[in-house]
Amino acid sequence: MAKRDGTTWRPRQQDYARVFAEQNPWNYGGGGVPEILAYHVERPLGQGLWQRLRRGRTRRFQLVIGPRRVGKTTCLYQTVRRLLREGISPRRLWWLRLDHPLLMRVPLNELVGHALRSSKASEASPAFLFLDELTYADDWDLWLKTFYDERWPLRVAASSSSTAALRDRRMESGVGRWEEQYLAPYTFGEFLDLAGKRQEVPVLETLAETLDACIAHRPDTSALSPFRKVFLLTGGFPELLTGLSEKGFEAPDILLRSQRTLRSDAVERAVYKDIPQVFGVDRPLLLERMLYTLAGQVAGIFSPRDLSLNLGLSQPTLDRYLSYLVHAFLVFVLPNYAGSEPAKQKRGRKLYFVDSAVRNAALQRGIAPLNDPAEMGLLVENLVAGHLHGLSHQTQVRLYHWRDRNNEVDLVYDHPDRPLAFEVASSVTHTRKGLHALTERFPRFQGGCYVVAPDAFPTAPGDSEDEVGVLPLDLLLLATSAQAERELRLRLGAPREDAAEQGT
């Protein structure tokens, strides 16, 4: 780096020492984790990750992935705090923010070696390393493989908003060595907890069983509609939600502030920093234009050919750019359900945003969707799809849509034993034609089809003349929220009975 006098500045040893001290205040200052870094409200991952690191039967490293601003870094700081409270010596806990200008200059093995020496780590007393923005380190996947295979005395928890971007590159390195923990935006159930409106629902082994229990239990969700509308436009991002109050639910300015924040941090930073850094994209403006175009087609079957012509891109380039947006956790794509994998890949795809508020922020829609029933319908479908998408990350159950000629079903949750199909509508009188066609074509969905609508009365498929059940929108969101929390706790090693109890 050149200085004004023409000489070159080189970082000194004390520069690195200052960075280490700033990033590890519990280690150098003798205190705990500052409250500003580890918010007191803990998401389920923040509550359980420390146990996976400390008590896991394997030494597998933990990679926390997910969209920007969902709280990945906060979750890691909360894990540090939990370990300190469990009596782990501060000198064994090391934080390295790998997108720091100085640390980006140093190979990962040298940074980790310094932490191990400073902590006097051993197999009996390993160091706990927290690697924030992991993918900014060169050859991070190869180094993690080396650390694991050579049994370096450490446990690792890492985060990145673009970790999934290197999936193909790291498949061989990661097998058996690390686990991905997906942190989705807040679910509706988590949001209600923050708002002091927690709604208990029963949680069982599968989403289908949970829905059966919810219909039998019939929790009252009639007062949740105003909260859902605010959640839909604010987004499931902790920093934006934790400041909400009862007054804030009625104030449009908080919705506009959240959209400005998401536009600058979740959208523009992903498009102009994360994706170019990982993939070397030299035309981020075109990538942003593509994202805006996709935002106008949310919840619809999109045509790659028409989109490529509109943007002036070749179809291979379009497909590559779309994969970047998927890997940056801005959007996800659902294939068409069919009986065989090749057929699924060849037929039309539907596109959704990971969070509806990100879509609104990209288009700068403000509060306009509140007064547009058609647009609100698309956002509600996106909200349901986002919840099921988050659940599918925890269960590894594939999520699809289905369309065959004039018949279609919005969402298909392809559980191997209890598959489900949902048609999201504004009224319970919505046509069942697509659901009937699906069960005729694929009998395995009989007894698992639902129309989802606001203010509906819950009805089991078996209690309906046409064998199509009815679910209130908010009840489905709550059930999916609770199921996702339960599955995450199971992934982190909680006993099944504890996971079920904590998920209610």
N, C-alpha and C positions, 0 to 999 in steps of 0.2 A: 504494500500500500504506500503510495507516494505522499510525502508531506509537502507543505507549501514551499519549503526551501529546496525541493528537488531530491532530497534524500529519501531512502526507503525505510518505513517504520516496520520493525519486527517485534512481535509480542515478546515480552520478557516473562521470566518465571513468575514474577509477582503479579503479572496480568492474569495468568491462569489461576494462581492462588486466589485472587480476588473473585474470579468467576465461580470457582468451587465454593468459596465462602458464601457468596450471594445465593447460590442455588441450593445450599445445604445449611440453612440457618440452625437447624437442630444439632448439626454436627460441630459447627464452628462456634456457635453462640451459646450453646448449652441449653437452649430453650426447646419448645415443642414446635409444631407446625403452625405458623401464623393463621389466624382465623380467616383472613382474607384469601388464603390459598386453599383452605380445606373447609368449605362451607359446612355448617352444622347439619344441614339436611342431607342425608345419605341416600342415594339410590340403591337398589338391591345389589348391584355390582360392587358399589363402594362398601357395602356391609359385609360382603362375603369373599372378596378377592384375597384379603390378607390370609384367610384360612387356607385357600388354595395354594398360596405361595409357601406358607409355613408348614402345613400339615399334609399336603398332597402326597399320595403314595408314590408318585413319580416326581422326577425333577423337572418336569416340563415347564418351559418358559411360557409366560402369559402375554399375548399380544391383544391389546384393547383397540378395536377398530370401530369406526363409525363416522358420521358426518361431523363437520365443524360445529362447535358450540353446544354439543350435547353433554359435555361434562367429563370427557375422558381424562384430561389433566387433573381436574378436581378429584375424580375417582382415585387416581394414583396418589395424590396428596392425602386423601382420606385413608388410604391403605397404609401410608407411612405413619399417620397418626395412630391408627389401630395397632400397628406393630410396636410403636413406642409404648403404648399403654399396656401391651402384653409383656413388656419387660425386655424387648430387644434393645441392645446397646445402640445409642445414636451413631457411634462410629461405624456400625455395620450397615447403615442405611445411606445409600448414595443416590443423589439425583443428578442426572446429566441431561440438560436440554440441548439436543444435538443439532438444532438449527441456529444455535448461537454462533456468531461470526468467528469467534476464536476456536470453539470446539469443532467446527466444521473443518478446520485445518488439520486436525489430529486424527490419525487412524483409530478406529474403535477399539482395537486391542490394546493400544497404549493408554487410552482413557480408562478402560476397564482394569488394566494392570495397575494403574495408579490407585484406583479405588480399592483393589484387593490388598495392595501393600499397606495402604493407610489404615484399612480396617483390620489388618492382621487376620484375614479370613482363613479358615481351615474347613475341612470337610465336616467337622463337628459343629463349627460356628461359621456358616457361610455368610457372605455379604449379600445384601438385598439391593439390587440395582434397579433404578427406575429410569428408563430411557425414553424421554419425551421426544416426540417427532423422530421416531427411529429411522425412517426412510431417508432422512437427510445425511445419514452416515454411509459412506461408500462401502459396498460389499457387506452390508449389514447382515444379509442372510447367511453368507459364508462364515462370517465371524460368529454368529450365533451357533451355527453348526459346529464350529471348532470349539467354542466354549463348552458345548454340551458333550461332544464326543470325547474331548480330552479331560472332562470332569473338572473344569475350573470350579473352585468352591464358591459358587454364587447361585442366587435365585434371581430371575429377571422378570420384571413387568414392564412392558413397553407400550407406547401409544403412537397412533398416527391416523391422520385423516385420509391418508392415501395408501395405507398398507396393502389393501386389496389390489392396488394397481400393479403389484409385482407378483401376482398369484402364479403365473406361468413360470416365472424365474425361480420361485422359491419352493415349488412343490416338492422336489427331491430333498432339499435341505430341511424342510420343515417337518416331514413325516416322522412322527414319534418324538419330536424334539420340542415343539411348541404347539400351543392351542390358541385359537382365536376366540376372543370374547367380544361379541358384537354389542355395542351400546347404541341403542336406537334413541331417537327423540323421545321425550316423555310420552307415556301413554295417557289416555284420558283418566284412567284410574289413579295414576301418580299425580296428575294435575289436581284432581279432586282432593287428594290427600293434602296438597299444598294449600288449597283453598279452604281447608277445614271442613270439607263436605264428603269425607270418606264414606264410601258405600260398600258394605260387605257383600260378597257373593261367594257361594260354595265353589270349591275348585277340586276337580277330580283328575283322573289319569290322562284323559284326552279332552280336547276342546269339545268334541261331540258329547261326552259324558257331562262336562261342565255345563253345557247349554241345556241338557236334559234336566240337570239339578236346578239351574236357574229358572227354568220354566216352571218347575214344580214349586220352587220356593217363592217365585214372583216378587223379587225386591221392588220397592217403589222407586221408579226412576223418573217420575212425572215432573219433578222440579229441576231436572238437570239441563234442560234445553238451553237456558241462557249461558250456562257455564260452557257448554259444548260450542256454542257460536263464538265465544271469545277465544276458547282454546283453538278452534279451527283457524282463526285469523292471526292469532298471536304466535302459534307454533309451539312445538314441544321442546323448547330450549330453556334450560334451567335459569340462566341469567335473566331472561325476559319474564319468566313466570314467578320467580321467588319474590319479586317486588309488587305483585298484584295484590290489591285489596278489594273489599266489597265495592268501594267507590270506583275502583279502576275498571270493574266489569262493565260499567255503563259509560265509560269515557272513551270516545273514539281516538283521542290523542295517543293513548297507550298502544293501540293497534298500529297507528301510523309510525310511532317510534320503533316498534318492534320490526316493522317492515324495512325501515331505513337501516336498522342495525343488521338485519339478515342480508339485505342487498349488499352492503359493504363488506361484511365479514364472511357470511356463508356462501354467497354467490360470487362476488368479484374476487375474493381472495382465493377461492378454489380455482376459478377460471384463469386468473392472471398470475398466481403463484404456485399452488399445489400441482396442477396438471402440467404447466410448463417445466417445473422443476423435475418431475418424475419422467415425463415423456419427451421433453425437448420440443414442445409445440411452439412454433414461431409465429402463429397467427391466432393468438388468443381472442382477438376481436371477433373473428369468424366463429370461434367456439361459443362466445357469448351470444352472438346472433342466433346460432343454432339452438341454444338453450331457450331463448325467448320464443323462437318458433315452436319448439316442443311444448312450452308452457301453454300455448294457445290450443294445443291438441291433447291436453291431459285427459286421461280416462278414455281415450279413443284409440281405435286401431289405426296405426300410422303407416303411411306408404313411403318406404325408403326411396322409391323412384321419384315420387313427387317432391319429397323433401330435398333430395340431391339436386333436382332441377331448380328448385326455388333458391337454394343457397349457392348454386354454381359449383358444386362439389361432385367429384366422382363418387360412385356408390361405395367403393372400398374405403375412400377417405371418410365418407359419412359414417360408415360402420365403425371405423376406428375412433372417430371423434365421439360417437355415441358411447362406445366402450369406456372412453375416458370419463365421461360424465357419470356413468354407472359406477366406475371404480372410485370416483371422488364422492360417492354417496349422495349425489344430487338427485338422481332419478333411478328407477328400476324398471325393467321390462318383463312382462309376463308372456310366455308363449301360449299358444292355443293348445288346450288339452286334447289329446288323442290317444289311441290305444298303443301307439309305438313311438319311441323317441324320434326316429327320422321324420315321422309325420308332424310331430310337435315343432320341429325346427323349421319345416318348410312353410307352415301356415302363418297367418297374420299375427302380429304381436301388438299388445296394448302397453301404453307407457303411462307411468305414474311418477309423481315426485315423492321422495322419501318423506317429505312433510309438505302439506298443502300451503303452509305459510311461506315456504321458500318459493313456490310457484307464484304466489301473489306478489312477493317481493321482487321477483325477476320481472314481472310485468308492471310493477308499481300500481297495483290495483287499489290500494287504499282500502276503504270500507265499502267500495262499490258492490262487491259480491253479496252484501247483506240485502241489497235491494234488487237483486237479479236472481229469481228462482232457478232459472236454468243453470246459471253458473254455480249457484250454491249447491245444486244437485250434483254437479261434477266434483265439487270440492268434498262433499260428503262421501261420495264413492271413493275418492282418493284417500280420505281419512280412514275408511274401513280397510282399504287395500294396504295402507301403511301399517295399520295395526297387525294385520295378518302377515304382512311381509316381515315385521319384527319378530313375530312368533315363529315364523318358518326358519329364521336364523337360529333360534334356540332348539327347535325340534328336528331340523333337517328335513322337514316335510315340504315338498314342492308346492308352489302356488301357481295357478294358471288362471286364464279365462277360457271360455269355450264359445266357439261360433261355428255354425254349420249352415250355410246358405242364409235363410232368414231367421234362424233360431240362434239365440245367444244367451249366455249366462255371464254375469259380471265377474264372479270370483269363484274359483274351484280350489279347495284346500284338500290335497290329495293324500290324506292319511291312509296308510296301508290297510288298516282295519275299520276305521270309521271315517270315510271320506265325507266332505261337506261341500255344498254348493250354495252360493248366496246371490240373490238378485236385490240390489240396493235401489230403493224407490222412494218416492215422496208420499206414496199412499199404499195402504194394504190392498187396494183394488187393482194394483199393478198386475199386468198379465203374467200368468204362470206358464205361458207357452214354451219359453226356452227351457225352464226347469223340467217340464214334462218331456220335452224332446231329449234332454240329457239323460233322464232316467230310462227312457225307452231305448236309447242307444247304448247306455252303460248302466245296467241294472244295479250295479254295486252302490249307486248313489241313492237308491230308494230308502226313504226314511231319514235322509240327511240333507234335504233341500229346504231352503227358507227364503221367504220374502222379508227384507229388512226395511223398516220404515219408522220415522219418528212417531211417537205417541200411539204405537200399535199395541194391541193386547197380546201377550205371549201365548202362543199355541204350538204344541208339539206336532210334528208331522203326522204321527199316528192318530191324533185327535181331529185331524182335518179330513174332509171328504175326499179331497184330491191328493192327500198325502204330501202336501206342501205346508210346512210350518210357517209361523209368523213370529218375528222377533222385533221388539222395540230397538231402535238404533242404539240408544245409550246402553241397553242391556248387553248387546253384542260387544260394544266397545269395552265395557267393564269386564265381561267374561274373558275376552281376548287379553286384556291387560293383566288380569289375575293369572291366566294360564301362562303367559310369557314370563311373569315373575317366578312362578313355580318352576318352570323349566330351567330358568337361569340358575336358581338355587340348586337344582339337581346337578346341573353342569359343574357347579362349583364344589360339589361334594356333599351337600346337605343330605341327611337321611330323608327318605321319601315322606315319612310322616311329618317331619319338621318342615319340609318344603311346602307341603299341602297346608299346614297350619299357618305359615307365614304368608302364604299367597292369598289368604282370604281378607 
